[in-house]
Amino acid sequence: MAKKCEKVEMMVVASKVKAYIKSKGCMTSSDALEALNCRVACLLSCAVERTKANKRSTVKPQDL
């Protein structure tokens, strides 16, 4: 996952992520959600590439 993150629409639910982090006794920085969103976008892009490389159109758990 060494790809450069491009600006993408927010895909993570901020309130859920913040609540999860808070439940673990930590706080969420202002830029953590954007960084997480970037990681999710990269993960999904790689999964789509793998799906296409395997001549499928359905992303499966093993693609992630």
C-alpha positions in Angstrom: 0.0 0.0 0.0 2.7 2.5 -0.9 0.6 4.4 -3.3 0.1 8.1 -3.1 -3.3 9.0 -1.7 -5.5 11.1 -3.9 -8.2 13.2 -2.5 -11.4 11.1 -2.2 -14.8 11.5 -0.8 -15.1 10.6 2.9 -15.9 6.9 3.2 -15.5 6.3 6.9 -18.2 7.3 9.5 -16.4 9.9 11.6 -18.7 9.5 14.6 -18.2 5.7 14.7 -14.4 5.9 14.4 -14.2 8.6 17.1 -16.4 6.6 19.4 -14.3 3.5 18.9 -11.1 5.3 19.6 -12.6 7.0 22.6 -13.8 3.6 23.9 -10.2 2.5 23.9 -9.2 5.5 26.1 -7.7 7.7 23.4 -8.6 10.8 21.5 -8.8 11.4 17.8 -6.6 14.1 16.1 -8.1 16.4 13.6 -6.3 14.8 10.7 -6.6 11.1 11.7 -9.9 10.6 9.9 -8.5 11.9 6.6 -5.5 9.6 7.0 -7.8 6.6 7.7 -9.9 7.5 4.7 -6.8 7.5 2.6 -5.8 4.1 3.8 -9.3 2.7 3.1 -9.3 4.2 -0.4 -5.9 2.7 -1.1 -7.0 -0.7 0.2 -10.1 -0.6 -2.0 -8.2 0.5 -5.0 -5.7 -2.4 -4.6 -8.6 -4.8 -4.1 -10.3 -3.6 -7.3 -7.0 -4.1 -9.2 -6.6 -7.6 -7.9 -10.2 -8.4 -8.8 -9.7 -7.2 -12.4 -6.4 -9.1 -12.6 -8.2 -12.2 -11.7 -10.8 -11.5 -14.4 -13.7 -11.0 -12.0 -16.0 -8.1 -11.3 -16.8 -8.9 -7.7 -14.5 -7.8 -5.0 -14.1 -10.7 -2.5 -12.6 -10.9 1.0 -9.3 -12.4 -0.4 -8.9 -9.3 -2.6 -8.6 -7.2 0.6 
